[in-house]
Amino acid sequence: VVEHRTLVDHAVHHQYAAPTHHGVTFLDVRAPVSALLTPLLSALSAGGGVRLGVPGEDAAPDAGPAGAQRLVTSRDRLSAVAERAADEAEFAEVTVVDNGGTPAVDDTRAWLAAHPRTTLVSAHSAAETGGPWLDHRTGPGEPLPDRAPAGTPVPNTRAYVLDDYLRPVPPGGTGDLYIAGSSLARGYAEAPGLTGDRFVACPFGATGGERMLRTGERARRSADGLFTLHGRGHGGT
């Protein structure tokens, strides 16, 4: 159960983070709906245009990706999109949304090699946050690390790497990944047991009663605040 303010937060953040929202955004409809909702809202609320379709499939000239400034797809679709849409358009920005799991660095490198003038935005998403809550931008010519970063928290969102006793793990260490902030959903509809298991009390909040989400993922945080993912933990879903 996601609140309206969560979607507004995501839309506003992406408008400021990416000027391409004011142009035309092409949404790959083969990607999961959860990957497309925030880009759809941010583009429309910024006064931009949106096209829906499948890169590489026949479409009318004004319905395909040609002329669009931005492409949004999901991580599992990236290699297929690269093969099918390479000759159709040269996007200024490509947003690739992960819905859990470790970002695949090989597919990311292949895309950047084929599209050297494109800015690649990796966005890590979860249903419990109503959209992407970590993102990372790789500009033209910028090197990509050996492990593709999941990114840094978007505004109004905090992320923690904690040990089994909910103590912060030092930078560079691996621990369980938790999310806190106003972007969290209220919980799972008609599932109080699951809600209580995944949404736990946050010991780092400025006010009492704040919650954080146990993502079930393992992660590391660098000294400069960049998060990388390292598989699923015990009880990960």
N, C-alpha and C positions, 0 to 999 in steps of 0.2 A: 504494500500500500504506500504509494509515493505521493508526497504532497505537491501542490501546485508550485510552491516557492522553489522546490528543487529543480523543476523544469525551467523556471525563470532564471535561476542562478546559472544553470548550464548554458542557456541560450545567450545570456548577457556575456558570460566569459568568452564564449567562442566568437561572438561578434568582435570583441576587442582583440582577441588573440590572432584572428585571421581576417585580414581585409578582403579576402576573396569571397566572403559571405555576401558582399554587396553585388557580386556578379552572379553568374549562373553556376549552380551546384548540380552535378549529375550524381544521383543516388543509384547504386547497384542494387536492384530489387531482389537479387539472389542472396544478398547478405541478410542476416537476422534482423528482424524489426527493431530489436533493442539497440542495434548499431546505427539505425537510421533516424531514430526519433529526434535526438538532440540536433544533428545537422539540419534536419528538416525545419525544426522550429527556429533555429538560429538564423538560417538563411531567409526565411519568410519574414521574421520579425525585423531583420535588417533591411528589408526592401529588396532583397535579391530574388532571383528566379530559381526554380527547381525543376529538374527533369527526372523522370523515373524510367528506368529501363535496364537492359543487360548489355554491358560493353561487348562489342563484337557482333551483336545480332543486328539484322537488318532493321532499319528504322527510318522514318521520314527525316529529312535534313534538320528540321527544327525540333526533333525529338531525341536525336542521338547525342553522343558526348561531344561531337565536334563543336568548337566554340565555347565550351564550358571552361570556366577557370578552375574548377575544383571537382575532384572525384572522391566519393566516399564509398568504401567497401569494407569487407571484413578480412581478417588475417588469413582465414582458410580459403579465401577467394583471390588472394593477391596474385599467385602464380598464373591462375587461369585468366584473370583480367589482363595481366601483362602480355600474355600470348595473343589474346583476341583483340585488344584495344590499342596495340602498339602503333598502328598506322592511322588510327582514327583521330587522335587528339594529343596535344602536348599540354598537359595540365600544369598550371602554376603551382598547385598544391594537391596532394593526395593524402586523404585521411584514412588510416587503416585502424579499424577498431578490433580489439581483442576482447572476448567475453570469457576471460579466465584462461589460465595456462601461461606458459613461457613464450614470449614472442620469438618467432623463427627468424634468426638473423640472416640465413642464406637467402630466403625469399626477399627480405628487405634489401640486401646488397644487390641482388639481381635487378630489382626495380630501379634502384638508384643508378646502377650502371647503364641501364637502358634509357633512363630519363634523367640525364645529368643536370637539367635546368629546373627540376622539380623539387619543391620543398615537401618532405615526407613527414607527416604528423602521425605518430603512434599514440593511440588513445586506448587506455585500459578501462574497460567498462564492467559494470555489474548491475544486475536488476535491482539490487538493494540500494543503489545510489541513483537510480533513475537515468543513468547515462555515464559517460566517461568521468572518472575521478582522478586518474593519473594521465598525463600526456607529456610527450617529448617531441620536439621539432628538430629535424635534421635538414639543414639548408643545403643548397647546391654546393658541391665540393667539400662538404664537411665529412670527416671520417666517421665510420660507424664502429663502435667497440665490438670486441669478440662476442659479447653477450648483449643482444639488443636491449636497451634500457626500457623499462616500463614508464619512466618519467618521474615527474614531481606532482604533488597534489594540486588540483585546480582550486581556485578561490573558495573559501568557506568549507574546505575539506582538509582534514589532517590525517596523516598516516603514521603508524607506529610499527616498529619491529620489536617484538617482545619475547621474553622467554616463558617457560611454563608457569612462572609465578607472576606474570604480567609486569616484569621489570624490563626497562629499555635495554636492548642489546647494543653494545658499542658499535660505532660505525665500522663497516666491513664484516661484521659478524652476521650469521644467519639465524633468523628467528621466525616466529609466526607474525603474519601481517594482519593488522587491524586498521579499520577506518573509523573516523569520528568526524563530527561536524554537522552543519544544518542540512546537508544533502542526503542524510540517511533516511531510508523509508521508515514508516511507523512500525512495520513488521510484516509478517505473512498473513494474508487473509484467512481467517478461520483455522489458524494453526498456532495456538498459543505455546505449545510445547517447543516447536521448532523456533518460534520467535524468541523464547526465553533462552534457548541454547545458543543461538547465533548472535543475538543482540544483548550484550553484557554491559555491566556498569563500567564506565570510563573513569579511571582514577586520576586522569590528567585534565579534566574539565575545570573551567573557571567557576562553574556553578554546580550545585548538587543535582543529582538526577540525570546527568548526561550519560548517554550510551555510546558504545562503539560496536562495530560489526566485526565478528571473527570471520575472516574471509576463507580460512582453510588453506591459504597459500603460504609458502615459505618465501622469504625475501631477504635482501640485504639493502642497507642504506649507506651511501657513501658519505664522506665528510661534508660534501657540498649539497647534500640533500637529495641526490638522485637515487631512485629505487630500481633494483633489478629483481626479477622473479626467479625462484629456484625450485619449482615443482610444488606438489601438494603436500600438506602436512597430515597428521593423524586427524581423521574426521573430516577431511576436505571434501567438498561436494563439487 
